[in-house]
């Protein structure tokens, strides 16, 4: 059995050793939009990891994109990222 896009994304993000990982497939909200025409998905992430401690937003996002790798060209069209260190306030 082949893993779903959501499962593949979740597996890749384990490289960040998350204390919390929420991956939401928002693709259904973008049906019919030009960016969704190629079949890739839209996802929202909340990743809480000690690996983000002391890093700025740009560096945190780079770590997420490194973990996701080639899924950005095969499975993902858009990625909304909330990358936090433990103890930082969660987004609303």
N, C-alpha and C positions, 0 to 999 in steps of 0.2 A: 504494500500500500504506500502511496506517495503522500508525503506530508503536505498539509495545506500551507498557503502563504503565511497565515498567522502562526502556525507551528514552526515554520522555517525561521521566521523573524524572531520568535521567542527563543528558539534554540541558539541562534547567533548571539543574541543579547546576553546569554549566560556568560559569555566571555568577560563581561563587566562585573561579574560576581555581585549581582544586585541583592540588596537587602529587601527591596521591593521592586517588582516589575509589573506594571499594568500595560498591556498592549490592547488597544481597541481598534478594530477594523471599522473605519468610517466610510468605506467605499460606497455603501448604499446611498449615502448622502450626496454623492458626486456622480451618480448615474446620469448619463446623457451629456456630461460636461466633456469638453474636448480632451482634457488631460486623462480622462478615464477610458477613452476610446481604444487604447492599445491593450486594455485588460489588466494593467497593473493597478495596485490598490492604493488607497489613502489610509494612513494609520496615525494614531495618536499614541504617544509613549509617555509614561511616567517611570523613570528609572532612578532609584535611590541606591547609591553605591559609594563605598569609602574611597573608591578610585577617583571620585570627583572632588574630594576634599582639597581645598586650596587652589583649585583651578577656576579660571574664568569660564564664562558661557561658551565662547568660541572653542576653547580647548575641550570642554566637555562634549560639545556637539561633534567635534572631530573624532573623539573616542567612540561615540555612538556610530558614526558613519564608517569608521574602521571595522567595528564589530559586524555591522550589517553587510559590508563589502559589496559583492556583485548583485545582491538582491535589489540594489537601487536601479539596476538596469534590467532585471528580469521580473521582479515581483512588486516593486514599490514605485509609485509615481510621486507621492507626497508623504512627508513625514513631519508631524508636529511633535517636538521634543521638549519635555520637561526633565532635565537632568540635575539631580540634587545630591548633595552629600547628606549623610545621616545627621539629623538634628535640624536641618534647614526646613523652613515652613513649606508645607505643601501648597500648590496653587489652588485657587478657588474654582 
